[in-house]
């Protein structure tokens, strides 16, 4: 029971963090682009893994645009090499999420699981991993309180 109470307390604290709430909203927007493309490609007869990868890549572009302006706006590098490195790290986190998405959807298809269900599971896994990477690495605040990398 104590574990459940601690988990609930942590969840409430996390929900108070507006950055996390904004990240959820941005993720919903990027997910709409991702799933919309995925479902359209499936309807056109594309194989599930390439359809998932294409949708995810379109979602990545959407996520950068929204994240850098609405979620991590206070820790986006102002320009130059810092901004380039930040974009590279963002893409790196997205590639990790993409790899997870492709692996999960592919394994699900091989196991006979509906690709839409596999994709939903992949979304949850990818969301958790990329949020951790983006908040701790890509958009981390410098120790001096300045902008991230």
NORNOR-V661885 format. One line per field, one symbol per residue. ss: DSSP state (2 for helix, 1 for strand, 0 for the rest). phi: phi as a letter, one per 30 degrees, with the letter a starting at -180 (. if undefined). burial: 1 if it has 9 or more other ideal C-beta (glycine too) atoms within 8 Angstrom, else 0. A space follows every 10 residues. Layout:
ss = ???
phi = ???
burial = ???
This chain:
ss = 0222222222 2222220222 2222222222 2222222222 2220000222 2222222222 2222222222 2022200002 2222222222 2222222222 2222222222 0000222222 2222222222 2222222200 000000000
phi = .ddddddddd dddddddddd dddddddddd dddedddedd ddddjddddd ddddeddddd ddddedddcc ccedbdddli dddddddddd dedddddded dddddddddd dideeddddd ddddddeddd dddddccdcd ddediddde
burial = 0000000000 0000000011 1110111011 1011111110 1100010111 1111111111 0111011100 1100111000 0110111011 1111011101 1101111110 0000101110 1110111011 1011101111 110000111
